[in-house]
Amino acid sequence: MSEGECPVTLASPARVTLLDGFALRLGDDTQHPVRDLPRAIQRLVAHLSLSRCPHRNAVAGALWPDVPEDHAHGSLRSALWRLRRVAPGMVEVSGDSLCLRAGVRVDVRELETWASRILDPRVRGGDIAMPGKALRGELLPGWHEEWVLLERERLRQLRMHALEALAGELIVAGRFGEAVEAAYAAVHEEPLRESAHRVVVRAHLAEGNVAEARHAYESFRQVLADTLGVAPTPSMTGLLTELRPRVGDVGSMPTFGLLRKAPEAAQRSS
């Protein structure tokens, strides 16, 4: 907190941002984060945001793993005291557990709520949509603590599975543009993830865009060969099997095959 700033009680809104970087926003003006927040306080708030209500020992051990236990607990007490000066009442103590006060908004928890809704088989059709841009960022980029790395990968996997499931449901609902957007968002998370590319191909085929489906397949096949030296699985190649022309059956040839042969036929006739 900068010199001259007054602490803000949590009777007003509070929001913790962990995706695309740490920020703590207090008071009615939640657009502007608290400035010059010490790293120890950032780590404490981030850990409580991700761990919900951990035991004091777990917090001290995770945040200060390389010092003796009594020093770690001393550092935790100091960080809690400094956080209370900035945001009185933000952390509640229940026995030996530490929790963020109810009502503190955390973007990671909002992402988890969105993913849980998408993955719920009871939710369908018009009740589903892409997450907001604020929920698409990486967890605490540049932080390398073990507890951050584990949570970062967990959230990445959760978001990818939810995006793929969302794309599938949007295909069923006939919302093909949104389905393609969700599918490519999953591809962006992991460019070598075949299940994400499969849903891209499925979305194009469902909309009747055979050429785009084939292009998406060929692009993935080439990247996979160049990067890993492997071919797509039968689950992927099977999506395009029915599009391959049968020998001697011109009527079965897909549109993109006819378009490629048209210029050759025109040259022969001239």
NORQUIDA-V639101 format. One line per field, one symbol per residue. psi: psi as a letter, one per 30 degrees, with the letter a starting at -180 (. if undefined). burial: # if it has 24 or more other C-alpha atoms within 12 Angstrom, else .. A space follows every 50 residues. Layout:
psi->???
burial->???
//
This chain:
psi->klkfkklklgflkkkkkfkglkkkklafigfklklhkkeeeeeeeeeeef fcilkeeeeeeefifglleeeeeeeeeeeeeeeeeeikgekkkjbglkkk kkfkkkeeeeeeeeeeeefjffklcfglllllefgglkjikfkgkefeee eeeeeeeeeeeeeeeeeeeeeefgieeeeeeeefeeeeejfgjeeeeefe eeeeeefgieeeeeeeeeeeeeeeeeefgllllfeefffgeffkkkkfie ffklefeeeefeeeeeeef.
burial->......##.#..#######.#######.....##..#..########### ####.#########.......##.##..##.###.#######.....### #..#########.######........####...######......##.. ##..##.##############...##.############..######### #######..#..##.##..##..........#...##.##.......... ...#................
//
